[in-house]
Amino acid sequence: MPKMKTKSSAKKRFKVTGTGKIKRKHAFKSHILTKKSKKRKLALTHSTLVHVSDEANIKQQLRLK
């Protein structure tokens, strides 16, 4: 049986932490930045964790158990 491939899009967007949680970046930080406040842009810079309800779906895309 062939190996299971990971979703390339998920592989590029998510990283797994040492404790097994999944890290992600914030959206809305790529363009049209002039109208966004400095505070808002700074908050979007920091990475955050994926919500618990989405974790199972992303782990399946990354082919993690």
N, CA, C, O and CB atoms as a CASP TS submission, in Angstrom:
PFRMAT TS
TARGET T0000
AUTHOR 0000-0000-0000
METHOD Language model
MODEL 1
PARENT N/A
ATOM      1  N   MET     1       0.838  -1.175   0.000  1.00  0.00           N
ATOM      2  CA  MET     1       0.000   0.000   0.000  1.00  0.00           C
ATOM      3  C   MET     1       0.890   1.248   0.000  1.00  0.00           C
ATOM      4  O   MET     1       1.891   1.275   0.716  1.00  0.00           O
ATOM      5  CB  MET     1      -0.957  -0.007   1.219  1.00  0.00           C
ATOM      6  N   PRO     2       0.553   2.287  -0.785  1.00  0.00           N
ATOM      7  CA  PRO     2       1.423   3.471  -0.851  1.00  0.00           C
ATOM      8  C   PRO     2       1.351   4.305   0.422  1.00  0.00           C
ATOM      9  O   PRO     2       0.415   4.205   1.215  1.00  0.00           O
ATOM     10  CB  PRO     2       1.045   4.335  -2.051  1.00  0.00           C
ATOM     11  N   LYS     3       2.370   5.124   0.579  1.00  0.00           N
ATOM     12  CA  LYS     3       2.407   6.018   1.739  1.00  0.00           C
ATOM     13  C   LYS     3       1.314   7.074   1.611  1.00  0.00           C
ATOM     14  O   LYS     3       0.932   7.455   0.504  1.00  0.00           O
ATOM     15  CB  LYS     3       3.800   6.691   1.874  1.00  0.00           C
ATOM     16  N   MET     4       0.817   7.543   2.753  1.00  0.00           N
ATOM     17  CA  MET     4      -0.188   8.606   2.758  1.00  0.00           C
ATOM     18  C   MET     4       0.520   9.945   2.609  1.00  0.00           C
ATOM     19  O   MET     4       1.463  10.234   3.347  1.00  0.00           O
ATOM     20  CB  MET     4      -1.046   8.571   4.064  1.00  0.00           C
ATOM     21  N   LYS     5       0.081  10.750   1.676  1.00  0.00           N
ATOM     22  CA  LYS     5       0.695  12.064   1.469  1.00  0.00           C
ATOM     23  C   LYS     5       0.025  13.103   2.360  1.00  0.00           C
ATOM     24  O   LYS     5      -1.180  13.051   2.605  1.00  0.00           O
ATOM     25  CB  LYS     5       0.598  12.487  -0.014  1.00  0.00           C
ATOM     26  N   THR     6       0.837  14.053   2.841  1.00  0.00           N
ATOM     27  CA  THR     6       0.274  15.159   3.612  1.00  0.00           C
ATOM     28  C   THR     6      -0.265  16.194   2.631  1.00  0.00           C
ATOM     29  O   THR     6       0.168  16.249   1.480  1.00  0.00           O
ATOM     30  CB  THR     6       1.343  15.791   4.571  1.00  0.00           C
ATOM     31  N   LYS     7      -1.214  17.016   3.091  1.00  0.00           N
ATOM     32  CA  LYS     7      -1.712  18.111   2.267  1.00  0.00           C
ATOM     33  C   LYS     7      -0.634  19.189   2.228  1.00  0.00           C
ATOM     34  O   LYS     7      -0.206  19.680   3.273  1.00  0.00           O
ATOM     35  CB  LYS     7      -3.070  18.679   2.822  1.00  0.00           C
ATOM     36  N   SER     8      -0.196  19.555   1.033  1.00  0.00           N
ATOM     37  CA  SER     8       0.885  20.540   0.908  1.00  0.00           C
ATOM     38  C   SER     8       0.493  21.884   1.490  1.00  0.00           C
ATOM     39  O   SER     8       1.329  22.580   2.066  1.00  0.00           O
ATOM     40  CB  SER     8       1.280  20.710  -0.550  1.00  0.00           C
ATOM     41  N   SER     9      -0.776  22.257   1.347  1.00  0.00           N
ATOM     42  CA  SER     9      -1.216  23.555   1.872  1.00  0.00           C
ATOM     43  C   SER     9      -1.138  23.575   3.399  1.00  0.00           C
ATOM     44  O   SER     9      -0.743  24.583   3.985  1.00  0.00           O
ATOM     45  CB  SER     9      -2.656  23.866   1.410  1.00  0.00           C
ATOM     46  N   ALA    10      -1.511  22.471   4.042  1.00  0.00           N
ATOM     47  CA  ALA    10      -1.459  22.391   5.501  1.00  0.00           C
ATOM     48  C   ALA    10      -0.010  22.354   5.987  1.00  0.00           C
ATOM     49  O   ALA    10       0.324  22.944   7.015  1.00  0.00           O
ATOM     50  CB  ALA    10      -2.223  21.148   6.002  1.00  0.00           C
ATOM     51  N   LYS    11       0.837  21.662   5.247  1.00  0.00           N
ATOM     52  CA  LYS    11       2.249  21.555   5.595  1.00  0.00           C
ATOM     53  C   LYS    11       2.908  22.934   5.633  1.00  0.00           C
ATOM     54  O   LYS    11       3.776  23.193   6.468  1.00  0.00           O
ATOM     55  CB  LYS    11       2.978  20.645   4.595  1.00  0.00           C
ATOM     56  N   LYS    12       2.487  23.821   4.719  1.00  0.00           N
ATOM     57  CA  LYS    12       3.062  25.166   4.643  1.00  0.00           C
ATOM     58  C   LYS    12       2.505  26.102   5.706  1.00  0.00           C
ATOM     59  O   LYS    12       3.181  27.054   6.097  1.00  0.00           O
ATOM     60  CB  LYS    12       2.816  25.755   3.276  1.00  0.00           C
ATOM     61  N   ARG    13       1.280  25.853   6.185  1.00  0.00           N
ATOM     62  CA  ARG    13       0.598  26.802   7.069  1.00  0.00           C
ATOM     63  C   ARG    13       0.715  26.498   8.555  1.00  0.00           C
ATOM     64  O   ARG    13       0.582  27.402   9.379  1.00  0.00           O
ATOM     65  CB  ARG    13      -0.830  26.853   6.711  1.00  0.00           C
ATOM     66  N   PHE    14       0.962  25.247   8.909  1.00  0.00           N
ATOM     67  CA  PHE    14       0.921  24.854  10.319  1.00  0.00           C
ATOM     68  C   PHE    14       2.213  24.194  10.759  1.00  0.00           C
ATOM     69  O   PHE    14       2.889  23.525   9.978  1.00  0.00           O
ATOM     70  CB  PHE    14      -0.243  23.914  10.570  1.00  0.00           C
ATOM     71  N   LYS    15       2.548  24.400  12.052  1.00  0.00           N
ATOM     72  CA  LYS    15       3.694  23.735  12.674  1.00  0.00           C
ATOM     73  C   LYS    15       3.211  23.085  13.959  1.00  0.00           C
ATOM     74  O   LYS    15       2.308  23.602  14.617  1.00  0.00           O
ATOM     75  CB  LYS    15       4.869  24.741  12.954  1.00  0.00           C
ATOM     76  N   VAL    16       3.803  21.958  14.319  1.00  0.00           N
ATOM     77  CA  VAL    16       3.431  21.262  15.543  1.00  0.00           C
ATOM     78  C   VAL    16       4.414  21.649  16.637  1.00  0.00           C
ATOM     79  O   VAL    16       5.626  21.611  16.427  1.00  0.00           O
ATOM     80  CB  VAL    16       3.408  19.718  15.331  1.00  0.00           C
ATOM     81  N   THR    17       3.898  22.022  17.805  1.00  0.00           N
ATOM     82  CA  THR    17       4.744  22.400  18.932  1.00  0.00           C
ATOM     83  C   THR    17       5.254  21.139  19.621  1.00  0.00           C
ATOM     84  O   THR    17       4.856  20.027  19.275  1.00  0.00           O
ATOM     85  CB  THR    17       3.970  23.301  19.933  1.00  0.00           C
ATOM     86  N   GLY    18       6.129  21.321  20.588  1.00  0.00           N
ATOM     87  CA  GLY    18       6.692  20.197  21.327  1.00  0.00           C
ATOM     88  C   GLY    18       5.657  19.440  22.120  1.00  0.00           C
ATOM     89  O   GLY    18       5.802  18.237  22.339  1.00  0.00           O
ATOM     90  N   THR    19       4.607  20.125  22.559  1.00  0.00           N
ATOM     91  CA  THR    19       3.559  19.473  23.348  1.00  0.00           C
ATOM     92  C   THR    19       2.458  18.886  22.469  1.00  0.00           C
ATOM     93  O   THR    19       1.501  18.311  22.988  1.00  0.00           O
ATOM     94  CB  THR    19       2.955  20.463  24.332  1.00  0.00           C
ATOM     95  N   GLY    20       2.576  19.021  21.144  1.00  0.00           N
ATOM     96  CA  GLY    20       1.598  18.424  20.240  1.00  0.00           C
ATOM     97  C   GLY    20       0.498  19.354  19.787  1.00  0.00           C
ATOM     98  O   GLY    20      -0.382  18.950  19.026  1.00  0.00           O
ATOM     99  N   LYS    21       0.534  20.608  20.247  1.00  0.00           N
ATOM    100  CA  LYS    21      -0.460  21.573  19.782  1.00  0.00           C
ATOM    101  C   LYS    21      -0.033  22.085  18.407  1.00  0.00           C
ATOM    102  O   LYS    21       1.113  21.903  17.997  1.00  0.00           O
ATOM    103  CB  LYS    21      -0.620  22.757  20.797  1.00  0.00           C
ATOM    104  N   ILE    22      -0.964  22.727  17.699  1.00  0.00           N
ATOM    105  CA  ILE    22      -0.672  23.193  16.343  1.00  0.00           C
ATOM    106  C   ILE    22      -0.655  24.712  16.316  1.00  0.00           C
ATOM    107  O   ILE    22      -1.591  25.371  16.769  1.00  0.00           O
ATOM    108  CB  ILE    22      -1.707  22.645  15.333  1.00  0.00           C
ATOM    109  N   LYS    23       0.438  25.256  15.771  1.00  0.00           N
ATOM    110  CA  LYS    23       0.639  26.696  15.702  1.00  0.00           C
ATOM    111  C   LYS    23       0.214  27.210  14.335  1.00  0.00           C
ATOM    112  O   LYS    23       0.373  26.514  13.332  1.00  0.00           O
ATOM    113  CB  LYS    23       2.109  27.059  15.986  1.00  0.00           C
ATOM    114  N   ARG    24      -0.324  28.420  14.290  1.00  0.00           N
ATOM    115  CA  ARG    24      -0.726  29.026  13.027  1.00  0.00           C
ATOM    116  C   ARG    24      -0.405  30.511  13.053  1.00  0.00           C
ATOM    117  O   ARG    24      -0.134  31.080  14.111  1.00  0.00           O
ATOM    118  CB  ARG    24      -2.230  28.797  12.757  1.00  0.00           C
ATOM    119  N   LYS    25      -0.438  31.135  11.878  1.00  0.00           N
ATOM    120  CA  LYS    25      -0.261  32.583  11.776  1.00  0.00           C
ATOM    121  C   LYS    25      -1.616  33.236  11.584  1.00  0.00           C
ATOM    122  O   LYS    25      -2.580  32.593  11.168  1.00  0.00           O
ATOM    123  CB  LYS    25       0.694  32.953  10.611  1.00  0.00           C
ATOM    124  N   HIS    26      -1.674  34.524  11.893  1.00  0.00           N
ATOM    125  CA  HIS    26      -2.914  35.269  11.719  1.00  0.00           C
ATOM    126  C   HIS    26      -3.112  35.645  10.248  1.00  0.00           C
ATOM    127  O   HIS    26      -2.147  35.808   9.500  1.00  0.00           O
ATOM    128  CB  HIS    26      -2.911  36.532  12.601  1.00  0.00           C
ATOM    129  N   ALA    27      -4.358  35.776   9.855  1.00  0.00           N
ATOM    130  CA  ALA    27      -4.699  36.239   8.512  1.00  0.00           C
ATOM    131  C   ALA    27      -4.725  37.772   8.489  1.00  0.00           C
ATOM    132  O   ALA    27      -4.542  38.405   9.529  1.00  0.00           O
ATOM    133  CB  ALA    27      -6.072  35.658   8.060  1.00  0.00           C
ATOM    134  N   PHE    28      -4.945  38.356   7.346  1.00  0.00           N
ATOM    135  CA  PHE    28      -5.106  39.800   7.139  1.00  0.00           C
ATOM    136  C   PHE    28      -3.834  40.600   7.434  1.00  0.00           C
ATOM    137  O   PHE    28      -3.915  41.721   7.937  1.00  0.00           O
ATOM    138  CB  PHE    28      -6.232  40.313   8.006  1.00  0.00           C
ATOM    139  N   LYS    29      -2.669  40.040   7.130  1.00  0.00           N
ATOM    140  CA  LYS    29      -1.427  40.767   7.370  1.00  0.00           C
ATOM    141  C   LYS    29      -0.592  40.853   6.092  1.00  0.00           C
ATOM    142  O   LYS    29       0.595  41.175   6.151  1.00  0.00           O
ATOM    143  CB  LYS    29      -0.620  40.090   8.489  1.00  0.00           C
ATOM    144  N   SER    30      -1.201  40.569   4.937  1.00  0.00           N
ATOM    145  CA  SER    30      -0.393  40.506   3.715  1.00  0.00           C
ATOM    146  C   SER    30      -0.461  41.761   2.855  1.00  0.00           C
ATOM    147  O   SER    30       0.540  42.120   2.236  1.00  0.00           O
ATOM    148  CB  SER    30      -0.822  39.339   2.897  1.00  0.00           C
ATOM    149  N   HIS    31      -1.594  42.435   2.794  1.00  0.00           N
ATOM    150  CA  HIS    31      -1.703  43.636   1.964  1.00  0.00           C
ATOM    151  C   HIS    31      -2.794  44.544   2.521  1.00  0.00           C
ATOM    152  O   HIS    31      -3.498  44.180   3.464  1.00  0.00           O
ATOM    153  CB  HIS    31      -2.005  43.265   0.485  1.00  0.00           C
ATOM    154  N   ILE    32      -2.926  45.726   1.929  1.00  0.00           N
ATOM    155  CA  ILE    32      -3.838  46.785   2.393  1.00  0.00           C
ATOM    156  C   ILE    32      -3.567  47.069   3.879  1.00  0.00           C
ATOM    157  O   ILE    32      -4.469  47.014   4.715  1.00  0.00           O
ATOM    158  CB  ILE    32      -5.343  46.369   2.172  1.00  0.00           C
ATOM    159  N   LEU    33      -2.307  47.372   4.176  1.00  0.00           N
ATOM    160  CA  LEU    33      -1.907  47.585   5.564  1.00  0.00           C
ATOM    161  C   LEU    33      -2.001  49.046   5.983  1.00  0.00           C
ATOM    162  O   LEU    33      -1.884  49.352   7.170  1.00  0.00           O
ATOM    163  CB  LEU    33      -0.499  47.091   5.773  1.00  0.00           C
ATOM    164  N   THR    34      -2.211  49.959   5.027  1.00  0.00           N
ATOM    165  CA  THR    34      -2.199  51.381   5.354  1.00  0.00           C
ATOM    166  C   THR    34      -3.383  51.789   6.213  1.00  0.00           C
ATOM    167  O   THR    34      -3.256  52.680   7.054  1.00  0.00           O
ATOM    168  CB  THR    34      -2.187  52.200   4.091  1.00  0.00           C
ATOM    169  N   LYS    35      -4.526  51.159   6.020  1.00  0.00           N
ATOM    170  CA  LYS    35      -5.716  51.546   6.786  1.00  0.00           C
ATOM    171  C   LYS    35      -5.803  50.838   8.132  1.00  0.00           C
ATOM    172  O   LYS    35      -6.664  51.172   8.946  1.00  0.00           O
ATOM    173  CB  LYS    35      -6.966  51.254   5.983  1.00  0.00           C
ATOM    174  N   LYS    36      -4.929  49.867   8.383  1.00  0.00           N
ATOM    175  CA  LYS    36      -4.957  49.146   9.654  1.00  0.00           C
ATOM    176  C   LYS    36      -4.048  49.849  10.661  1.00  0.00           C
ATOM    177  O   LYS    36      -2.977  50.345  10.313  1.00  0.00           O
ATOM    178  CB  LYS    36      -4.521  47.668   9.461  1.00  0.00           C
ATOM    179  N   SER    37      -4.492  49.881  11.903  1.00  0.00           N
ATOM    180  CA  SER    37      -3.719  50.572  12.936  1.00  0.00           C
ATOM    181  C   SER    37      -2.451  49.790  13.267  1.00  0.00           C
ATOM    182  O   SER    37      -2.354  48.590  13.012  1.00  0.00           O
ATOM    183  CB  SER    37      -4.569  50.773  14.205  1.00  0.00           C
ATOM    184  N   LYS    38      -1.486  50.500  13.841  1.00  0.00           N
ATOM    185  CA  LYS    38      -0.227  49.883  14.217  1.00  0.00           C
ATOM    186  C   LYS    38      -0.462  48.789  15.269  1.00  0.00           C
ATOM    187  O   LYS    38       0.173  47.734  15.235  1.00  0.00           O
ATOM    188  CB  LYS    38       0.754  50.948  14.749  1.00  0.00           C
ATOM    189  N   LYS    39      -1.369  49.056  16.186  1.00  0.00           N
ATOM    190  CA  LYS    39      -1.711  48.088  17.239  1.00  0.00           C
ATOM    191  C   LYS    39      -2.277  46.804  16.636  1.00  0.00           C
ATOM    192  O   LYS    39      -1.930  45.699  17.053  1.00  0.00           O
ATOM    193  CB  LYS    39      -2.728  48.701  18.225  1.00  0.00           C
ATOM    194  N   ARG    40      -3.149  46.970  15.652  1.00  0.00           N
ATOM    195  CA  ARG    40      -3.780  45.815  15.006  1.00  0.00           C
ATOM    196  C   ARG    40      -2.754  44.994  14.224  1.00  0.00           C
ATOM    197  O   ARG    40      -2.765  43.765  14.279  1.00  0.00           O
ATOM    198  CB  ARG    40      -4.911  46.277  14.069  1.00  0.00           C
ATOM    199  N   LYS    41      -1.863  45.681  13.494  1.00  0.00           N
ATOM    200  CA  LYS    41      -0.844  44.985  12.717  1.00  0.00           C
ATOM    201  C   LYS    41       0.139  44.246  13.624  1.00  0.00           C
ATOM    202  O   LYS    41       0.578  43.141  13.304  1.00  0.00           O
ATOM    203  CB  LYS    41      -0.094  45.972  11.826  1.00  0.00           C
ATOM    204  N   LEU    42       0.475  44.853  14.739  1.00  0.00           N
ATOM    205  CA  LEU    42       1.392  44.226  15.682  1.00  0.00           C
ATOM    206  C   LEU    42       0.770  42.974  16.294  1.00  0.00           C
ATOM    207  O   LEU    42       1.452  41.968  16.489  1.00  0.00           O
ATOM    208  CB  LEU    42       1.786  45.215  16.783  1.00  0.00           C
ATOM    209  N   ALA    43      -0.527  43.040  16.597  1.00  0.00           N
ATOM    210  CA  ALA    43      -1.230  41.883  17.157  1.00  0.00           C
ATOM    211  C   ALA    43      -1.298  40.743  16.135  1.00  0.00           C
ATOM    212  O   ALA    43      -1.237  39.574  16.513  1.00  0.00           O
ATOM    213  CB  ALA    43      -2.654  42.284  17.606  1.00  0.00           C
ATOM    214  N   LEU    44      -1.421  41.068  14.859  1.00  0.00           N
ATOM    215  CA  LEU    44      -1.494  40.048  13.809  1.00  0.00           C
ATOM    216  C   LEU    44      -0.139  39.399  13.528  1.00  0.00           C
ATOM    217  O   LEU    44      -0.074  38.324  12.931  1.00  0.00           O
ATOM    218  CB  LEU    44      -2.039  40.659  12.532  1.00  0.00           C
ATOM    219  N   THR    45       0.937  40.050  13.958  1.00  0.00           N
ATOM    220  CA  THR    45       2.283  39.531  13.712  1.00  0.00           C
ATOM    221  C   THR    45       2.539  38.245  14.493  1.00  0.00           C
ATOM    222  O   THR    45       3.168  37.320  13.979  1.00  0.00           O
ATOM    223  CB  THR    45       3.331  40.580  14.080  1.00  0.00           C
ATOM    224  N   HIS    46       2.056  38.186  15.728  1.00  0.00           N
ATOM    225  CA  HIS    46       2.352  37.057  16.603  1.00  0.00           C
ATOM    226  C   HIS    46       1.547  35.821  16.205  1.00  0.00           C
ATOM    227  O   HIS    46       0.377  35.911  15.834  1.00  0.00           O
ATOM    228  CB  HIS    46       2.063  37.426  18.057  1.00  0.00           C
ATOM    229  N   SER    47       2.203  34.672  16.290  1.00  0.00           N
ATOM    230  CA  SER    47       1.495  33.427  15.974  1.00  0.00           C
ATOM    231  C   SER    47       0.641  33.000  17.156  1.00  0.00           C
ATOM    232  O   SER    47       0.842  33.454  18.283  1.00  0.00           O
ATOM    233  CB  SER    47       2.490  32.306  15.597  1.00  0.00           C
ATOM    234  N   THR    48      -0.306  32.129  16.885  1.00  0.00           N
ATOM    235  CA  THR    48      -1.225  31.656  17.919  1.00  0.00           C
ATOM    236  C   THR    48      -1.495  30.174  17.696  1.00  0.00           C
ATOM    237  O   THR    48      -0.994  29.581  16.740  1.00  0.00           O
ATOM    238  CB  THR    48      -2.555  32.472  17.909  1.00  0.00           C
ATOM    239  N   LEU    49      -2.276  29.588  18.567  1.00  0.00           N
ATOM    240  CA  LEU    49      -2.597  28.171  18.463  1.00  0.00           C
ATOM    241  C   LEU    49      -3.925  27.973  17.735  1.00  0.00           C
ATOM    242  O   LEU    49      -4.809  28.829  17.773  1.00  0.00           O
ATOM    243  CB  LEU    49      -2.651  27.528  19.857  1.00  0.00           C
ATOM    244  N   VAL    50      -4.041  26.842  17.084  1.00  0.00           N
ATOM    245  CA  VAL    50      -5.274  26.467  16.400  1.00  0.00           C
ATOM    246  C   VAL    50      -6.319  26.110  17.454  1.00  0.00           C
ATOM    247  O   VAL    50      -5.984  25.539  18.492  1.00  0.00           O
ATOM    248  CB  VAL    50      -5.037  25.273  15.414  1.00  0.00           C
ATOM    249  N   HIS    51      -7.568  26.440  17.193  1.00  0.00           N
ATOM    250  CA  HIS    51      -8.650  26.133  18.129  1.00  0.00           C
ATOM    251  C   HIS    51      -8.813  24.620  18.257  1.00  0.00           C
ATOM    252  O   HIS    51      -8.585  23.872  17.305  1.00  0.00           O
ATOM    253  CB  HIS    51      -9.979  26.787  17.668  1.00  0.00           C
ATOM    254  N   VAL    52      -9.209  24.191  19.439  1.00  0.00           N
ATOM    255  CA  VAL    52      -9.337  22.764  19.745  1.00  0.00           C
ATOM    256  C   VAL    52     -10.288  22.053  18.782  1.00  0.00           C
ATOM    257  O   VAL    52     -10.044  20.907  18.405  1.00  0.00           O
ATOM    258  CB  VAL    52      -9.821  22.579  21.176  1.00  0.00           C
ATOM    259  N   SER    53     -11.355  22.717  18.389  1.00  0.00           N
ATOM    260  CA  SER    53     -12.341  22.081  17.503  1.00  0.00           C
ATOM    261  C   SER    53     -11.790  21.858  16.094  1.00  0.00           C
ATOM    262  O   SER    53     -12.308  21.013  15.364  1.00  0.00           O
ATOM    263  CB  SER    53     -13.606  22.934  17.430  1.00  0.00           C
ATOM    264  N   ASP    54     -10.755  22.596  15.698  1.00  0.00           N
ATOM    265  CA  ASP    54     -10.155  22.428  14.371  1.00  0.00           C
ATOM    266  C   ASP    54      -8.931  21.519  14.377  1.00  0.00           C
ATOM    267  O   ASP    54      -8.457  21.114  13.315  1.00  0.00           O
ATOM    268  CB  ASP    54      -9.772  23.773  13.811  1.00  0.00           C
ATOM    269  N   GLU    55      -8.420  21.196  15.552  1.00  0.00           N
ATOM    270  CA  GLU    55      -7.172  20.437  15.654  1.00  0.00           C
ATOM    271  C   GLU    55      -7.247  19.069  14.979  1.00  0.00           C
ATOM    272  O   GLU    55      -6.317  18.683  14.272  1.00  0.00           O
ATOM    273  CB  GLU    55      -6.802  20.259  17.104  1.00  0.00           C
ATOM    274  N   ALA    56      -8.320  18.343  15.183  1.00  0.00           N
ATOM    275  CA  ALA    56      -8.433  16.993  14.624  1.00  0.00           C
ATOM    276  C   ALA    56      -8.383  17.026  13.103  1.00  0.00           C
ATOM    277  O   ALA    56      -7.742  16.176  12.486  1.00  0.00           O
ATOM    278  CB  ALA    56      -9.732  16.323  15.093  1.00  0.00           C
ATOM    279  N   ASN    57      -9.049  17.994  12.498  1.00  0.00           N
ATOM    280  CA  ASN    57      -9.072  18.128  11.045  1.00  0.00           C
ATOM    281  C   ASN    57      -7.675  18.424  10.496  1.00  0.00           C
ATOM    282  O   ASN    57      -7.264  17.853   9.486  1.00  0.00           O
ATOM    283  CB  ASN    57     -10.047  19.234  10.629  1.00  0.00           C
ATOM    284  N   ILE    58      -6.962  19.308  11.161  1.00  0.00           N
ATOM    285  CA  ILE    58      -5.621  19.686  10.683  1.00  0.00           C
ATOM    286  C   ILE    58      -4.630  18.549  10.896  1.00  0.00           C
ATOM    287  O   ILE    58      -3.770  18.304  10.050  1.00  0.00           O
ATOM    288  CB  ILE    58      -5.124  20.958  11.403  1.00  0.00           C
ATOM    289  N   LYS    59      -4.751  17.858  12.021  1.00  0.00           N
ATOM    290  CA  LYS    59      -3.882  16.702  12.263  1.00  0.00           C
ATOM    291  C   LYS    59      -4.108  15.634  11.200  1.00  0.00           C
ATOM    292  O   LYS    59      -3.164  14.962  10.784  1.00  0.00           O
ATOM    293  CB  LYS    59      -4.133  16.117  13.668  1.00  0.00           C
ATOM    294  N   GLN    60      -5.341  15.476  10.764  1.00  0.00           N
ATOM    295  CA  GLN    60      -5.636  14.502   9.710  1.00  0.00           C
ATOM    296  C   GLN    60      -5.000  14.939   8.390  1.00  0.00           C
ATOM    297  O   GLN    60      -4.507  14.102   7.633  1.00  0.00           O
ATOM    298  CB  GLN    60      -7.164  14.330   9.539  1.00  0.00           C
ATOM    299  N   GLN    61      -5.008  16.241   8.110  1.00  0.00           N
ATOM    300  CA  GLN    61      -4.381  16.748   6.883  1.00  0.00           C
ATOM    301  C   GLN    61      -2.862  16.608   6.920  1.00  0.00           C
ATOM    302  O   GLN    61      -2.221  16.389   5.892  1.00  0.00           O
ATOM    303  CB  GLN    61      -4.757  18.210   6.666  1.00  0.00           C
ATOM    304  N   LEU    62      -2.295  16.739   8.122  1.00  0.00           N
ATOM    305  CA  LEU    62      -0.844  16.570   8.290  1.00  0.00           C
ATOM    306  C   LEU    62      -0.455  15.108   8.477  1.00  0.00           C
ATOM    307  O   LEU    62       0.727  14.784   8.595  1.00  0.00           O
ATOM    308  CB  LEU    62      -0.355  17.385   9.481  1.00  0.00           C
ATOM    309  N   ARG    63      -1.450  14.229   8.504  1.00  0.00           N
ATOM    310  CA  ARG    63      -1.275  12.796   8.692  1.00  0.00           C
ATOM    311  C   ARG    63      -0.611  12.481  10.032  1.00  0.00           C
ATOM    312  O   ARG    63       0.284  11.640  10.119  1.00  0.00           O
ATOM    313  CB  ARG    63      -0.449  12.216   7.553  1.00  0.00           C
ATOM    314  N   LEU    64      -1.076  13.182  11.082  1.00  0.00           N
ATOM    315  CA  LEU    64      -0.634  12.906  12.440  1.00  0.00           C
ATOM    316  C   LEU    64      -1.730  12.111  13.136  1.00  0.00           C
ATOM    317  O   LEU    64      -2.902  12.206  12.771  1.00  0.00           O
ATOM    318  CB  LEU    64      -0.307  14.226  13.216  1.00  0.00           C
ATOM    319  N   LYS    65      -1.358  11.349  14.112  1.00  0.00           N
ATOM    320  CA  LYS    65      -2.355  10.565  14.857  1.00  0.00           C
ATOM    321  C   LYS    65      -2.908  11.382  15.983  1.00  0.00           C
ATOM    322  O   LYS    65      -3.761  10.905  16.731  1.00  0.00           O
ATOM    323  CB  LYS    65      -1.754   9.263  15.398  1.00  0.00           C
TER
END
